[in-house]
Amino acid sequence: MHLKSAIRRSFKKLRESFMPAHAKVLPLHLGAPSYVGDALCSWNKNMAWMNEPRFKKAYDLGMDTGHRFSGSTMTGHDIHLEWRVHTCCWAASHALHLEGDLVECGVNTGIMSRAICDYIDFNSTGRDFYLFDTYLGIPEEQMNKAEIESGRGKQNAKHYGDCFETAKKNFSAYPRAHLVRGKVPETLTEVKIEKVAYLCIDMNIVYPEIAAMEFFWDKLVPGALIVLDDYGWIGHYLQKEAIDEFLAPRNVKALTLPTGQGLIIKP
Ligand SMILES: C[S@@+](CC[C@H](N)C(=O)[O-])C[C@H]1O[C@@H](n2cnc3c(N)ncnc32)[C@H](O)[C@@H]1O
């Protein structure tokens, strides 16, 4: 109990240390926010992208993959990740101007990647999409002490379970979407991937994420985009630290997006 409140206190302190003084003044004069969801609130932005029929269709398919992120086992539940899905669809579309395949490490039921497949009409691209996951949740033995103490294990039980059959069904219309089942990094060498144009990393803990960065870095073609789902989230600051440490000797920086994602362009 003491440990839990100590962790809560240190997160609160961390959050406060990043909070600018003006953050306490809400921009009420701007009227109603144009976007509220996924711990992001925005005013006065042009949200036309959200109403694009192509995006809406892809987004709904992603949301309808049978995830358990709402905390219930309801399927088809919209947890309002629009802006994050928008980032991934945009990055995957950009990848089509480059040589190389698409990769996601940390797929679960496939919210982001299912949306992408529809958004970019994946079957017409002539690419492969490699989807790495245990399809069983985060391997507890890969968690470090701080990750265990911050509740990743509990998160595992709440959000993840055996979702392989569900994911298989979700991608069944895409013969070149390959579900690679098992633990990263062990599974990374099970398939032959030569060039990568889009990489999304969303495994929620440091160890496999850094292993994936190391494995794919030289395979990423110049201009390839890497989307890091957890990079800017306070509760995932250990992943940010590790990614920054990985990027520093390569003289590359990740861009923190307001969605909590990180974006890297491979030089
Ligand atoms: C937040 S979920 C991914 C959500 C997904 N990107 C989406 O769009 O719905 C994290 C996933 O990472 C997977 N994962 C975590 N560590 C892993 C590892 N070492 N190897 C393979 N999968 C892992 C978990 O099984 C879980 O499905």
The ligand as a MOL file (V3000), in Angstrom:
LIG
                    3D

  0  0  0     0  0            999 V3000
M  V30 BEGIN CTAB
M  V30 COUNTS 27 29 0 0 0
M  V30 BEGIN ATOM
M  V30 1 C -1.0440 -1.7060 -26.0980 0
M  V30 2 S -1.1320 -3.3090 -26.8020 0 CHG=1
M  V30 3 C -0.9810 -2.9920 -28.5150 0
M  V30 4 C -2.1870 -2.3180 -29.1130 0
M  V30 5 C -2.1450 -2.2450 -30.6150 0
M  V30 6 N -1.0470 -1.4570 -31.1020 0
M  V30 7 C -3.4370 -1.7950 -31.2130 0
M  V30 8 O -3.3960 -0.9820 -32.1470 0
M  V30 9 O -4.5030 -2.2550 -30.8240 0 CHG=-1
M  V30 10 C 0.4210 -3.9860 -26.3500 0
M  V30 11 C 0.6690 -5.3300 -26.9630 0
M  V30 12 O 2.0470 -5.6210 -26.8520 0
M  V30 13 C 2.1990 -7.0180 -26.7550 0
M  V30 14 N 3.5430 -7.3060 -26.2400 0
M  V30 15 C 4.1500 -6.7710 -25.1490 0
M  V30 16 N 5.3860 -7.2620 -25.0170 0
M  V30 17 C 5.5750 -8.1150 -26.0400 0
M  V30 18 C 6.6760 -8.9280 -26.4310 0
M  V30 19 N 7.8160 -8.9620 -25.7740 0
M  V30 20 N 6.5400 -9.6730 -27.5490 0
M  V30 21 C 5.3910 -9.6540 -28.2590 0
M  V30 22 N 4.3250 -8.9190 -27.9290 0
M  V30 23 C 4.4100 -8.1480 -26.8270 0
M  V30 24 C 1.0640 -7.4400 -25.8440 0
M  V30 25 O 0.7250 -8.7880 -26.0260 0
M  V30 26 C -0.0550 -6.4880 -26.2740 0
M  V30 27 O -0.9140 -7.1040 -27.1820 0
M  V30 END ATOM
M  V30 BEGIN BOND
M  V30 1 1 1 2
M  V30 2 1 2 3
M  V30 3 1 2 10
M  V30 4 1 3 4
M  V30 5 1 4 5
M  V30 6 1 5 6
M  V30 7 1 5 7
M  V30 8 2 7 8
M  V30 9 1 7 9
M  V30 10 1 10 11
M  V30 11 1 11 12
M  V30 12 1 11 26
M  V30 13 1 12 13
M  V30 14 1 13 14
M  V30 15 1 13 24
M  V30 16 1 14 15
M  V30 17 1 14 23
M  V30 18 2 15 16
M  V30 19 1 16 17
M  V30 20 1 17 18
M  V30 21 2 17 23
M  V30 22 1 18 19
M  V30 23 2 18 20
M  V30 24 1 20 21
M  V30 25 2 21 22
M  V30 26 1 22 23
M  V30 27 1 24 25
M  V30 28 1 24 26
M  V30 29 1 26 27
M  V30 END BOND
M  V30 END CTAB
M  END
